[in-house]
Amino acid sequence: MSSLITEDEISHEAELVWLEDITDLDYVRQSLDRLPTRRGKPAYHRDGRMVGYALLGPQAKASRSSGTFRRRVFWLLPHDRDSAPDGLYATGAPAEAVDPRTLAARVKGYKTERSEGGPPSRAMQELDITLPSQA
């Protein structure tokens, strides 16, 4: 699992699959998992829930040593803000968290004021991205 994902590590992504509506999620956690296939829904072995995953294109090569593919998985834990709005992450966000609205295939995603629990920035306003409470 890596919290610092590089563009090279995700360069073979074909698409992202979301298992639930991410519109009202301030952040999702992302990791690079070693998976046996390029495509399909991966098994999930963490607490909480998987909210999405990446599909790889045919040009993605398996690791020579393990035969696995590195694919992004997006997930949330039971104590994350969507389930516990006044809890540990009422403000701030975990290190591996990014605003899901900044994610796309081959785009690593970013923390935003929204993902940190703060008000929208000027850039968010210019892009017409609003916090759920303002929508």
Residue frames relative to the residue before (quaternion, step in Angstrom):
aa qw qx qy qz dx dy dz
M 1.0000 0.0000 0.0000 0.0000 0.00 0.00 0.00
S 0.0435 -0.8032 0.5940 -0.0091 3.58 -0.87 0.93
S 0.2933 -0.7631 0.5466 0.1814 3.56 -0.82 0.95
L 0.7029 0.3910 -0.2594 0.5345 3.59 1.21 -0.39
I 0.0533 -0.8293 0.5555 -0.0283 3.53 0.10 1.33
T 0.2454 -0.7739 0.5681 0.1346 3.54 -0.90 0.96
E 0.6313 -0.5468 0.3911 0.3867 3.55 -1.21 0.48
D 0.6122 0.5550 -0.3539 0.4381 3.61 1.07 -0.65
E 0.6597 0.5304 -0.3086 0.4338 3.60 1.01 -0.80
I 0.7588 0.3328 -0.1889 0.5270 3.61 1.18 -0.47
S 0.3574 0.7889 -0.4451 0.2276 3.58 1.28 0.22
H 0.7092 0.4390 -0.2681 0.4821 3.63 1.17 -0.35
E 0.3907 0.7188 -0.4928 0.2963 3.59 1.19 0.30
A 0.2811 -0.7568 0.5707 0.1504 3.55 -1.04 0.88
E 0.7823 -0.1627 0.1165 0.5899 3.58 1.04 -0.76
L 0.3601 -0.6744 0.5913 0.2565 3.52 -1.38 0.25
V 0.1998 -0.7576 0.6128 0.1027 3.56 -1.03 0.86
W 0.1605 -0.7803 0.5996 0.0769 3.57 -0.80 1.04
L 0.3251 -0.7679 0.5303 0.1530 3.55 -0.87 1.03
E 0.7731 0.1090 -0.0979 0.6172 3.55 1.30 -0.19
D 0.6415 -0.5195 0.3978 0.4005 3.54 -1.29 0.32
I 0.2248 -0.8082 0.5342 0.1048 3.59 -0.65 1.10
T 0.3584 0.7816 -0.4580 0.2256 3.59 1.30 -0.06
D 0.7910 0.3186 -0.1643 0.4958 3.58 0.85 -0.93
L 0.5188 0.6195 -0.4333 0.3991 3.60 1.23 0.15
D 0.3862 -0.7291 0.5191 0.2232 3.57 -0.77 1.04
Y 0.7904 -0.0614 0.0488 0.6075 3.56 1.11 -0.70
V 0.1489 -0.7102 0.6715 0.1503 3.48 -1.44 0.24
R 0.4180 -0.6516 0.5597 0.2958 3.54 -1.21 0.48
Q 0.0987 -0.7901 0.6012 0.0675 3.58 -1.07 0.70
S 0.0164 0.7770 -0.6291 0.0155 3.52 -1.14 0.70
L 0.3882 -0.6578 0.5848 0.2731 3.53 -1.33 0.33
D 0.0750 -0.8125 0.5781 0.0045 3.56 -0.51 1.17
R 0.4067 -0.6652 0.5608 0.2784 3.57 -1.19 0.56
L 0.0028 0.8253 -0.5591 0.0794 3.53 -0.48 1.26
P 0.5594 -0.6603 0.3914 0.3129 3.60 -1.06 0.67
T 0.7881 0.2580 -0.1398 0.5410 3.62 1.19 -0.35
R 0.5639 -0.5905 0.4667 0.3398 3.56 -1.34 0.34
R 0.8039 0.2154 -0.0485 0.5523 3.55 1.07 -0.82
G 0.6474 0.5328 -0.3842 0.3864 3.55 -1.30 0.12
K 0.5920 -0.5776 0.4349 0.3561 3.52 -1.29 0.44
P 0.3342 -0.7596 0.5187 0.2057 3.60 -0.67 1.03
A 0.5692 -0.5345 0.4853 0.3935 3.54 -1.31 0.33
Y 0.2219 -0.7761 0.5799 0.1102 3.57 -1.13 0.64
H 0.0526 -0.8439 0.5323 -0.0414 3.57 -0.62 1.18
R 0.5285 0.6044 -0.4290 0.4140 3.61 1.11 0.58
D 0.5809 -0.4758 0.4807 0.4528 3.54 -1.34 0.01
G 0.7162 0.4430 -0.2994 0.4485 3.58 -1.18 0.24
R 0.5077 -0.6506 0.4789 0.2994 3.53 -1.10 -0.68
M 0.4378 -0.6414 0.5612 0.2864 3.52 -1.25 0.58
V 0.1643 -0.8020 0.5679 0.0860 3.59 -0.90 0.91
G 0.8123 -0.0706 0.0356 0.5779 3.60 1.25 -0.20
Y 0.0853 -0.7818 0.6153 0.0538 3.53 -1.35 0.15
A 0.4626 -0.6684 0.5140 0.2739 3.55 -1.31 0.36
L 0.2482 -0.7025 0.6448 0.1709 3.52 -1.28 0.62
L 0.2913 -0.7655 0.5510 0.1598 3.57 -0.98 0.85
G 0.4884 -0.6466 0.5053 0.2967 3.53 -1.22 0.58
P 0.6959 -0.5035 0.3216 0.3985 3.59 -1.26 0.29
Q 0.6113 0.5699 -0.3536 0.4201 3.60 1.18 -0.39
A 0.5113 0.6423 -0.4235 0.3829 3.63 1.23 -0.25
K 0.2247 -0.7859 0.5678 0.0977 3.55 -0.84 1.01
A 0.4752 -0.6557 0.5125 0.2857 3.54 -1.10 0.76
S 0.6006 -0.5417 0.4510 0.3776 3.54 -1.26 0.49
R 0.4871 -0.6716 0.4707 0.3002 3.60 -0.90 0.88
S 0.7110 0.4749 -0.2700 0.4428 3.59 0.98 -0.80
S 0.8168 0.2657 -0.1256 0.4964 3.60 0.89 -0.85
G 0.3899 -0.7288 0.4787 0.2960 3.60 1.16 -0.44
T 0.5757 0.5901 -0.3711 0.4273 3.58 1.27 0.23
F 0.3818 -0.6916 0.5689 0.2285 3.52 -1.38 0.33
R 0.3487 -0.7083 0.5662 0.2369 3.59 -1.06 0.69
R 0.0599 0.7988 -0.5888 0.1079 3.54 -0.57 1.24
R 0.4704 -0.6635 0.5024 0.2935 3.53 -1.14 0.66
V 0.0862 -0.7398 0.6662 0.0387 3.48 -1.19 0.80
F 0.2030 -0.7702 0.5983 0.0872 3.58 -1.01 0.92
W 0.0732 0.8248 -0.5435 0.1372 3.56 -0.75 1.05
L 0.1976 -0.7467 0.6216 0.1308 3.53 -1.39 0.25
L 0.3461 -0.7234 0.5631 0.1995 3.55 -1.17 0.67
P 0.6744 -0.5231 0.3292 0.4040 3.61 -1.16 0.44
H 0.7245 0.4179 -0.2523 0.4867 3.62 1.09 -0.56
D 0.4272 0.6909 -0.4795 0.3320 3.62 1.20 0.30
R 0.7329 -0.4965 0.2669 0.3809 3.55 -1.25 0.57
D 0.6316 0.5490 -0.3596 0.4128 3.64 0.94 -0.71
S 0.7427 0.3680 -0.2116 0.5179 3.62 1.10 -0.66
A 0.7832 0.1692 -0.0741 0.5937 3.59 1.15 -0.62
P 0.1232 -0.8639 0.4826 0.0748 3.62 0.51 1.18
D 0.7363 0.3612 -0.2306 0.5237 3.62 1.13 -0.49
G 0.4944 0.7027 -0.3895 0.3318 3.58 1.30 0.18
L 0.8617 -0.1410 0.1237 0.4715 3.52 -1.30 -0.60
Y 0.7925 0.2601 -0.1290 0.5363 3.61 0.96 -0.83
A 0.1402 0.7835 -0.5823 0.1653 3.59 0.93 0.88
T 0.7352 0.0346 -0.0477 0.6753 3.55 1.22 -0.65
G 0.7184 0.3620 -0.3112 0.5060 3.54 -1.14 0.55
A 0.1735 -0.7641 0.6136 0.0978 3.55 -1.33 0.10
P 0.5998 -0.5659 0.4113 0.3883 3.60 -1.14 0.50
A 0.6913 -0.5144 0.3240 0.3905 3.57 -1.22 0.54
E 0.7460 0.4072 -0.2233 0.4774 3.61 0.96 -0.82
A 0.5103 0.6714 -0.4040 0.3545 3.59 1.28 0.13
V 0.0122 -0.7631 0.6461 0.0039 3.54 -1.22 0.70
D 0.5556 -0.5647 0.4843 0.3714 3.55 -1.27 0.43
P 0.4194 -0.7382 0.4557 0.2673 3.64 -0.55 1.06
R 0.5936 0.5774 -0.3704 0.4208 3.60 1.17 -0.41
T 0.6687 0.4759 -0.3035 0.4839 3.60 1.26 -0.24
L 0.5824 0.6037 -0.3558 0.4120 3.59 1.30 -0.01
A 0.1344 0.7333 -0.6623 0.0748 3.52 -1.25 0.65
A 0.6594 -0.4446 0.3823 0.4706 3.57 -1.24 0.15
R 0.8411 0.1200 -0.1503 0.5055 3.57 -0.94 1.01
V 0.6414 0.4450 -0.3367 0.5265 3.63 1.24 0.31
K 0.3881 -0.7913 0.4249 0.2064 3.58 -0.48 1.19
G 0.4516 -0.6992 0.4530 0.3192 3.61 1.14 -0.39
Y 0.1983 -0.7958 0.5694 0.0564 3.52 -1.23 0.55
K 0.4774 -0.5851 0.5533 0.3516 3.50 -1.32 0.33
T 0.0924 -0.7733 0.6253 0.0501 3.56 -1.09 0.73
E 0.6939 -0.4128 0.3515 0.4739 3.55 -1.28 0.03
R 0.6241 0.5510 -0.3237 0.4496 3.58 1.03 -0.80
S 0.6936 0.4680 -0.2873 0.4662 3.60 0.87 -0.92
E 0.6736 0.4784 -0.2858 0.4856 3.58 1.17 -0.52
G 0.5627 -0.6374 0.3726 0.3720 3.60 1.27 -0.01
G 0.5779 0.6021 -0.3683 0.4097 3.56 1.25 0.27
P 0.6882 -0.4571 0.3535 0.4387 3.56 -1.31 -0.09
P 0.6131 -0.5636 0.3922 0.3907 3.59 -1.18 0.42
S 0.4338 -0.6847 0.5265 0.2565 3.54 -1.11 0.76
R 0.6873 -0.4366 0.3619 0.4538 3.59 -1.28 0.06
A 0.6363 0.5292 -0.3309 0.4535 3.59 0.99 -0.82
M 0.6411 0.5083 -0.3287 0.4717 3.59 0.98 -0.82
Q 0.6510 0.5147 -0.3190 0.4577 3.58 0.95 -0.83
E 0.6646 0.5077 -0.3045 0.4560 3.58 0.96 -0.87
L 0.6968 0.4372 -0.2593 0.5060 3.60 1.13 -0.65
D 0.4120 -0.7350 0.4337 0.3194 3.55 1.39 0.06
I 0.3843 0.6631 -0.5231 0.3728 3.55 1.00 0.95
T 0.0380 -0.8202 0.5706 -0.0151 3.55 -0.65 1.11
L 0.5526 -0.5770 0.4815 0.3604 3.52 -1.24 0.47
P 0.6251 -0.5653 0.3645 0.3960 3.62 -1.02 0.62
S 0.6623 0.5183 -0.3219 0.4348 3.62 0.95 -0.74
Q 0.6882 0.4507 -0.2732 0.4986 3.60 1.25 -0.37
A 0.5324 0.6616 -0.3982 0.3469 3.59 1.24 -0.30
